[in-house]
Structures are given as C-alpha cells and as structure tokens.
Amino acid sequence: MASFLAVHRGLLNELLAKLHDDEKVRGVTVFRGISGCGKSGRMHPSSLLDLSMDLPLVIEFFDEPAKVSGILEHLAEFLEPDHVVSWQARVNKED
C-alpha cells in the first residue's frame, strides 16, 4: 500500500524521522510542489523565487497494507484532514 501526505515544511523532518527511523517503512520519497490547487480551487503558481520558499511538500511512502494503515493511524495527530491519499500498490519483486 502507498500513501501520499501533503505537509508543510515544519513537519517534514519530524515525519521523515518517524517514517524512516521509527516505522522503518520500505520506501519514502519527498516531492516539492511547483503549482496546484486545493479545496479553495485557487491556483497557487510558482515563480523561480518561490522554488526556495515554502511551497507544498508531498511525502510518499509504501509498505505492507497493514503496516501503512497502522502508520496512518499514528500520524493522524500530525496531519490535517483531507491531506492523505492511500492506494494499493504492487511491488515488482525478483522471483
């Protein structure tokens, strides 16, 4: 199972430490948003100057479904409602 978390910069290091050090997830990646919209429907474009500012951050991680569900329960205190998306993922493994 994979999850997508939209967070602000202040939570990034804390969430990465929790996912990597405490939960030991199989994989985690951070993406920086360059443009987008949310509930308000208002576009948030970026300029070259904005790339170093406080743009949205997305943390994507994956592991076994039961583990991801448990982690998301633990992270609920850190995350705003509607900022988590989860889906089934398939990992290509060597036989």
Buried (B, 14 or more C-beta within 10 A) or exposed (E): BBBBBBBEEEBBEEBBEBBEEEBEBEEBEBEEEEEEEEEEEEEBEBEEEBEEEEBBBBBBBBBEEEBBEEBBEEBEEEBEEEBBEBEEBEEEEEE
